[in-house]
């Protein structure tokens, strides 16, 4: 089923498959309040003021190239127009995505942007992804070609990393906490309960999965990476670039700076706390080298028995690729090994067969609805793999269509039945054999019986690759799309907060020249009633031309005795005065 959505005329966005399009939401630009825009202005002005001396030059150059402005939250359409010129695109999504889906967007060179913006209570650091983090943090760096290629490659490799059954449980718990924590009206006990649930899951994760390890690499580079010399690094990670608190604290001596290596994959992180150490890469090219080193150890590139074991442990859809190129996608539940070698595997879920990531005709989940099983290995007494045998060679072994055939594998597995069909790939290699009235046995164990139906046997002497998800994801997922059930909260503001929003809007309109005949005095009279506000006062001070009134506003701001905002006020004053 094709999902209609606005691709903004961007080729990368237009190329997204339907199983990713399902995550896309519309950016309701008119829903951003004037307070939201003021918050964006504050963070951007503060960040640029500070980052011009500590961020990698690629970030500052990227701000100009991607059209990210200080004064207004970016429009997703405008961003697509600009990103399209450098071969990327962007879409809006609702909060945290499942890690594999998030990375797959990267593989398609599409940046995902959380449509919401943080609340002013979380101006320095938000527990949830937001448009400041995504647009102001991630987008500018993409303008650097070497970094952009690293991000694309990371998405391609990361989306195939195998998760454990615990990974998804942790993802849902983190997503839930981020949603309720960003809602200013959530009760403290709810946040405490959600935090405890995350701690409980983290304490029972077991051995880290491929996905957990590659997420660590993503965190220490894409989100919290430093570049240059360990003794004097620059910031390039989006999490640091978009956090006005951590962008300053991260460069202090208390935060340990370590040379970036593949060992960072073993270093976990706490999303809710400042990081005690950060990793420094000498270049963006080096990031790719480390990623390739990690990928060489993944089931994606190693395959074999260990890869299939990872797939079984994950309890999620994975794909095993045979040496012939045939791909089996399903939930793997069993393997048989002999002398440390994989000789048989099976799935317990609806399974699809593919070649080069395209589903074979007639071999989708509906046909293999009860699962799939097949031996792996060479035939007894043969050094030539079954997949490369010619028709003549097969005939010499008594293997002919429409005849009774017996395949004796070196492992001891025996396949007996009437050969109905042999499917070949474009190279002429045998990839699939179908049998009628078939029996499959291994020693005394019966693996398949004739009354179970047609037996389709994948051909290949070894498993060359195992990866997360289906080979043909577009077809495999079309009937069973996954979208997180819990949505980010649309905040129902109090009447007091709504009245404050109106004051922010008036200030914004005056600055933009939309209210040329309106004076600021009545606005100030109303604003003074909002004792907890500080940002609107700074916005008002910026456009105030009355020295007496300016002094009154400054006194109002300096009277704030809340330690959590004192430094924000001081920094705001330094930007304005």
C-alpha positions in Angstrom: 0.0 0.0 0.0 1.4 3.3 -1.0 1.3 6.0 1.7 0.8 9.5 0.3 2.8 12.2 1.9 4.5 15.4 0.9 8.0 14.8 -0.4 8.6 18.5 -1.0 10.0 17.7 -4.4 13.1 16.3 -2.7 14.5 13.2 -4.6 15.9 11.6 -1.4 12.5 12.0 0.4 10.7 10.8 -2.7 12.8 7.6 -2.7 11.8 6.6 0.8 10.0 3.2 0.9 6.6 2.9 2.5 7.8 1.1 5.7 9.7 4.3 6.5 7.1 6.7 5.2 4.8 5.5 7.9 6.9 7.3 10.5 6.6 10.6 8.7 4.3 13.3 10.3 3.4 16.7 9.0 5.1 19.8 10.4 2.3 22.0 11.7 4.3 25.1 11.4 1.4 27.3 12.7 1.3 25.3 15.9 4.7 26.8 17.1 4.0 29.6 19.5 5.8 32.8 19.7 7.4 31.5 22.9 8.7 28.5 20.8 10.3 30.9 18.3 11.8 33.0 21.2 13.2 29.8 22.7 14.7 28.9 19.3 16.3 32.4 19.0 17.8 32.2 22.4 19.4 28.8 22.0 20.7 29.6 18.5 22.1 33.0 19.5 23.7 31.6 22.6 25.1 28.6 20.7 26.5 30.5 17.8 28.0 33.1 20.1 29.8 30.3 22.0 30.3 27.7 19.2 32.1 30.1 16.8 35.2 29.5 18.9 34.8 25.8 19.9 32.8 24.1 17.1 34.4 22.5 14.1 34.5 24.9 11.2 32.3 22.5 9.2 29.4 23.3 11.5 29.6 27.0 11.1 30.0 26.7 7.4 27.1 24.3 7.3 24.8 26.7 9.1 25.1 29.0 6.1 24.9 26.2 3.5 21.7 24.6 5.1 19.9 27.9 5.5 19.4 27.5 9.3 18.6 31.0 10.6 18.6 32.5 14.1 15.2 34.2 14.2 12.7 31.5 13.3 12.2 27.8 13.6 13.0 26.3 10.2 10.3 25.2 7.9 10.7 21.6 6.7 10.0 22.6 3.1 12.7 25.2 3.0 15.2 22.8 4.6 14.4 20.2 1.9 15.0 22.8 -0.8 18.5 23.5 0.6 19.4 20.0 1.7 18.4 18.7 -1.8 21.3 20.7 -3.3 23.8 18.6 -1.3 22.0 15.2 -2.0 20.1 14.9 1.3 16.5 15.5 2.5 14.6 15.7 5.7 11.2 14.6 7.2 9.4 15.2 10.4 8.8 12.4 12.8 7.2 11.9 16.2 9.8 11.6 18.9 12.3 8.7 19.1 12.2 6.1 16.3 13.2 2.5 16.7 17.0 2.5 16.2 17.1 0.4 13.1 14.4 2.6 11.4 16.3 5.8 12.5 19.5 4.5 10.9 17.7 3.3 7.8 16.5 6.8 7.1 20.2 7.8 7.2 21.0 5.1 4.7 18.5 6.8 2.4 20.2 10.1 3.1 17.2 11.5 4.8 17.5 13.4 8.1 14.7 12.8 10.6 13.6 15.8 12.5 11.4 15.7 15.6 8.6 18.2 14.8 8.2 19.3 18.4 10.4 21.8 20.3 11.5 21.5 23.9 9.7 23.3 26.7 11.4 26.3 28.2 11.9 24.3 31.4 14.3 22.1 29.3 15.9 24.9 27.3 19.5 23.7 28.0 18.9 20.0 27.5 15.8 18.1 26.5 15.2 14.4 27.3 13.3 14.1 24.0 14.5 14.7 20.4 13.3 18.1 19.2 13.7 20.4 16.2 16.6 22.3 17.9 18.6 19.1 18.3 17.8 17.8 14.8 17.8 20.9 12.7 20.4 23.0 14.4 22.6 20.1 15.6 22.5 17.5 12.8 21.7 19.3 9.6 24.7 21.8 9.4 27.4 19.0 9.7 25.8 17.1 6.7 27.1 19.9 4.5 30.6 18.4 4.9 30.9 15.6 2.2 33.1 13.3 4.3 30.9 13.5 7.3 27.8 13.1 5.1 29.2 9.9 3.6 30.0 8.6 7.1 26.4 9.2 8.2 25.0 7.4 5.1 27.3 4.4 5.6 26.5 4.3 9.3 22.8 4.2 8.5 23.4 1.4 5.9 25.4 -0.7 8.4 23.6 0.2 11.5 20.1 -0.6 10.2 21.3 -4.2 9.7 22.7 -4.6 13.2 21.0 -7.4 15.1 19.1 -6.4 18.2 18.4 -8.4 21.3 14.9 -8.9 22.6 15.8 -6.5 25.5 16.8 -3.7 23.1 13.3 -3.0 22.0 12.0 -3.1 25.5 14.6 -0.5 26.5 13.7 1.6 23.4 10.0 1.7 24.4 10.9 2.6 28.0 13.2 5.5 26.9 10.7 6.8 24.5 8.0 6.7 27.2 10.2 8.6 29.7 11.2 11.2 27.1 7.5 11.9 26.2 6.2 12.3 29.8 9.3 14.2 30.9 8.8 16.8 28.2 5.2 17.3 29.3 5.3 20.1 32.0 2.1 18.7 33.5 3.4 15.2 34.2 3.3 14.2 37.8 6.8 13.7 39.4 5.8 10.2 40.6 5.1 9.2 37.0 8.6 10.3 35.9 10.2 8.5 38.9 8.3 5.3 38.0 9.4 5.5 34.3 13.0 6.2 35.3 13.0 3.1 37.6 11.7 1.0 34.8 14.6 2.0 32.6 17.0 1.2 35.4 15.4 -2.2 35.8 15.7 -3.1 32.1 19.3 -1.8 31.9 20.3 -4.0 34.8 19.0 -7.1 33.0 20.2 -6.5 29.4 22.6 -9.4 29.3 25.4 -9.4 26.8 25.3 -6.3 24.6 23.8 -6.9 21.1 25.2 -5.6 17.9 22.6 -2.9 17.9 23.5 -1.8 21.5 27.2 -1.6 20.5 26.7 0.3 17.3 24.3 2.7 19.1 27.3 3.4 21.4 29.4 4.3 18.4 26.6 6.5 17.1 26.3 8.2 20.4 30.1 8.9 20.8 30.4 10.3 17.3 27.2 11.6 15.7 25.7 12.8 18.9 28.6 13.5 21.3 31.7 13.5 19.1 34.8 15.8 19.3 37.3 16.2 16.5 40.9 17.3 16.3 43.6 16.9 18.9 42.8 15.3 22.3 44.4 18.3 24.1 42.3 20.9 22.2 39.3 19.3 20.4 36.4 21.0 18.6 32.8 20.0 18.8 30.9 18.2 15.9 28.4 16.0 17.7 24.8 17.1 17.3 23.9 16.5 21.0 26.7 18.9 22.1 26.0 21.4 19.4 22.3 21.7 20.3 22.8 21.7 24.1 23.7 25.2 25.4 24.7 23.5 28.7 26.8 20.6 27.6 28.5 22.5 24.7 30.2 24.5 27.4 30.8 21.9 30.1 32.0 19.2 27.7 35.3 21.0 27.0 36.2 21.4 30.7 39.0 19.3 32.1 36.6 17.3 34.3 35.3 15.6 31.2 37.9 13.1 30.1 38.9 13.2 26.4 39.9 9.9 24.9 41.2 9.0 21.4 38.3 7.5 19.4 38.7 3.8 18.6 36.5 0.9 18.0 36.6 0.2 21.7 34.0 3.0 22.1 31.5 0.4 21.1 31.8 -1.1 24.5 31.2 2.2 26.4 27.6 2.6 27.3 25.9 6.0 28.0 23.2 7.5 30.1 20.9 9.8 28.0 19.7 11.6 31.1 23.0 12.7 32.5 26.1 14.7 31.3 28.7 12.4 29.9 31.9 11.8 32.0 34.1 11.1 29.0 34.0 12.0 25.3 35.9 10.6 22.3 38.0 12.6 19.9 38.5 11.6 16.2 41.4 13.1 14.2 39.1 13.4 11.1 35.8 12.5 9.6 37.6 10.0 7.4 38.8 8.2 10.4 35.2 7.8 11.6 34.6 5.7 8.6 37.7 3.6 9.2 36.5 2.7 12.7 33.0 2.0 11.5 34.4 -0.4 8.9 36.5 -2.2 11.5 33.4 -2.7 13.7 31.3 -3.8 10.7 33.9 -6.5 9.9 33.0 -8.2 13.2 29.2 -8.1 12.6 27.1 -11.0 11.5 26.3 -8.9 8.4 29.8 -9.6 7.1 30.8 -12.8 9.0 27.6 -14.9 8.7 28.2 -18.4 9.9 26.9 -20.2 13.0 27.5 -17.2 15.3 25.5 -15.0 13.1 22.5 -17.3 13.1 22.8 -17.7 16.9 22.5 -13.9 17.2 19.4 -14.0 15.0 17.8 -16.7 17.2 18.6 -14.8 20.4 17.1 -11.6 19.0 13.6 -13.1 18.7 13.0 -10.6 15.9 12.9 -10.9 12.1 16.4 -11.4 10.6 17.8 -12.5 7.3 20.3 -15.3 6.6 22.0 -15.2 3.3 23.4 -18.3 1.7 26.5 -18.5 -0.4 24.3 -18.7 -3.5 22.8 -15.4 -2.6 19.4 -16.6 -1.6 18.1 -14.8 1.4 15.8 -16.2 4.1 13.9 -13.7 6.2 11.9 -14.6 9.3 12.2 -15.2 13.0 14.9 -17.9 13.4 14.2 -20.5 16.1 16.6 -23.4 15.5 19.9 -24.5 14.2 21.8 -27.7 14.0 25.6 -27.7 14.2 28.2 -30.4 13.8 31.8 -30.0 14.8 31.3 -26.3 15.1 29.8 -25.9 11.7 26.2 -24.8 10.8 24.4 -27.6 8.9 20.7 -26.7 9.3 18.5 -23.7 10.2 14.8 -23.0 10.5 12.3 -20.2 11.2 9.1 -20.3 13.1 7.4 -17.3 11.7 6.0 -16.4 8.2 9.1 -16.3 6.1 10.0 -14.7 2.8 12.8 -15.7 0.3 14.7 -13.2 -1.8 17.7 -12.6 -3.9 19.6 -9.3 -3.9 17.0 -7.9 -1.6 14.1 -8.6 -4.0 11.5 -11.1 -3.0 11.3 -14.2 -5.1 7.9 -14.6 -7.0 5.7 -16.9 -5.1 7.9 -17.1 -2.0 6.5 -14.5 0.3 5.2 -14.7 3.8 1.8 -16.0 2.7 3.3 -19.0 1.0 5.8 -19.8 3.8 3.4 -18.8 6.5 4.4 -21.7 8.9 8.1 -21.0 8.7 11.0 -22.3 6.6 13.9 -24.8 7.1 16.8 -25.9 5.0 20.2 -27.6 5.3 23.5 -25.8 4.8 26.6 -27.4 3.4 28.2 -29.6 0.7 26.9 -32.9 -0.6 28.7 -36.0 0.6 31.9 -36.7 -1.3 31.6 -33.5 -3.3 34.0 -30.5 -3.1 31.9 -28.5 -5.6 29.1 -26.5 -4.0 25.6 -27.5 -5.0 24.8 -23.9 -6.1 27.5 -23.9 -8.8 26.8 -27.3 -10.3 25.8 -27.4 -13.9 22.7 -29.3 -15.3 25.1 -31.9 -16.5 26.8 -32.3 -13.1 23.5 -32.5 -11.4 22.3 -35.2 -13.8 25.5 -37.2 -13.1 24.4 -37.2 -9.4 20.9 -38.3 -10.3 19.5 -34.8 -9.6 16.9 -34.1 -12.3 13.5 -32.3 -12.4 10.4 -34.5 -12.2 12.5 -37.4 -10.8 12.9 -39.0 -7.4 16.0 -37.5 -5.9 18.1 -38.2 -2.8 20.5 -35.6 -1.6 23.0 -36.8 1.0 24.8 -33.9 2.7 28.3 -34.3 4.1 26.7 -33.4 7.5 24.5 -36.4 7.5 21.3 -34.7 6.6 19.3 -36.5 3.9 16.7 -35.0 1.6 14.5 -37.4 -0.3 11.6 -36.4 -2.6 10.5 -35.7 -6.2 12.3 -32.7 -7.5 9.8 -30.3 -9.0 11.8 -27.2 -9.8 15.2 -25.5 -9.6 15.3 -21.7 -9.3 18.5 -20.1 -10.6 19.8 -16.6 -10.2 20.9 -14.3 -13.1 24.4 -15.9 -12.8 22.9 -19.3 -13.6 23.6 -20.6 -10.1 21.1 -22.8 -8.3 19.5 -21.0 -5.4 16.3 -23.0 -4.6 15.1 -26.5 -5.1 11.5 -27.5 -4.6 10.4 -31.1 -3.7 7.1 -32.9 -3.5 6.5 -35.8 -1.2 9.7 -35.0 0.6 11.4 -36.3 3.8 14.3 -34.6 5.5 16.1 -36.4 8.3 19.2 -36.0 10.4 20.3 -39.2 12.1 17.1 -40.2 14.0 15.6 -36.7 13.9 12.8 -36.0 11.4 13.1 -32.5 10.0 10.4 -32.6 7.3 7.6 -35.0 6.3 5.7 -35.4 3.0 2.3 -34.5 4.5 3.7 -31.1 5.5 3.4 -30.0 1.9 6.0 -28.8 -0.6 9.5 -28.7 0.6 11.5 -25.7 -0.6 15.2 -26.0 0.0 17.6 -23.1 0.0 20.8 -23.9 -1.8 24.2 -22.9 -0.4 27.2 -24.4 1.2 27.5 -21.7 3.9 25.8 -18.7 5.4 27.7 -15.7 4.3 25.7 -13.0 6.0 23.1 -12.5 8.8 21.4 -9.2 9.4 18.5 -7.6 11.2 15.2 -7.2 9.3 13.9 -8.6 6.1 15.9 -8.6 2.8 13.0 -7.0 0.9 11.7 -4.8 3.6 9.3 -2.9 1.4 7.3 -6.1 0.6 7.9 -7.9 3.9 6.6 -5.0 6.1 3.7 -3.7 4.0 1.1 -5.7 5.8 2.7 -5.4 9.3 4.0 -1.9 9.6 5.3 -0.8 13.0 4.7 2.6 14.4 5.1 3.3 18.1 1.7 3.3 19.8 2.5 6.1 22.3 2.6 9.5 20.7 4.2 12.6 22.0 1.8 14.7 24.1 0.1 17.7 22.6 0.3 20.0 25.5 -2.9 21.6 26.7 -1.6 24.9 28.0 -3.2 26.7 31.0 -5.0 30.0 30.4 -2.1 31.8 32.2 0.4 30.2 29.8 -1.8 31.1 26.8 -1.9 34.7 27.9 1.9 34.7 28.2 2.1 33.3 24.6 0.1 36.4 23.4 2.7 38.7 25.0 5.5 36.8 23.3 3.6 37.2 20.0 3.2 40.9 20.4 6.9 41.3 21.1 7.7 39.2 18.0 5.3 41.2 15.8 6.9 44.5 16.9 10.4 43.2 16.2 9.3 42.0 12.7 7.6 45.3 12.0 4.1 43.8 11.9 2.8 46.2 14.7 4.4 49.5 13.9 2.1 51.6 16.0 2.0 49.5 19.1 4.0 50.6 22.1 5.7 48.2 24.5 4.5 49.8 27.7 1.2 47.9 28.0 3.1 44.7 27.2 5.5 45.3 30.0 2.6 46.1 32.4 1.1 42.7 31.6 4.4 40.8 31.5 5.3 41.9 35.1 2.4 39.8 36.3 4.1 36.7 35.0 6.7 36.5 37.8 8.3 33.2 36.5 9.0 34.4 33.0 12.4 35.7 32.0 12.7 35.0 28.3 9.9 37.3 27.1 11.5 40.1 29.3 14.8 39.6 27.4 13.0 39.7 24.1 11.2 42.9 25.2 14.5 44.4 26.4 16.0 43.8 23.0 13.5 46.1 21.2 13.2 48.6 24.0 14.4 52.1 23.2 13.4 53.7 26.5 16.4 53.8 28.9 14.2 54.1 32.0 12.1 51.2 31.0 15.2 49.2 30.0 16.6 49.7 33.4 13.3 48.5 35.0 13.3 45.4 32.8 16.9 44.7 33.7 16.2 45.1 37.4 13.2 42.7 37.0 15.5 40.1 35.4 18.3 40.5 37.9 15.8 40.0 40.8 15.3 36.4 39.8 16.5 34.3 42.7 15.9 30.9 41.0 19.4 29.5 40.7 18.4 27.2 37.9 17.7 30.2 35.6 20.1 32.8 36.9 22.8 31.9 34.4 20.3 31.8 31.6 19.2 35.3 32.5 22.8 36.5 32.7 23.6 35.0 29.3 20.5 36.5 27.8 21.4 39.9 29.0 24.9 39.6 27.6 23.3 38.8 24.2 21.0 41.8 24.3 23.1 44.5 26.0 
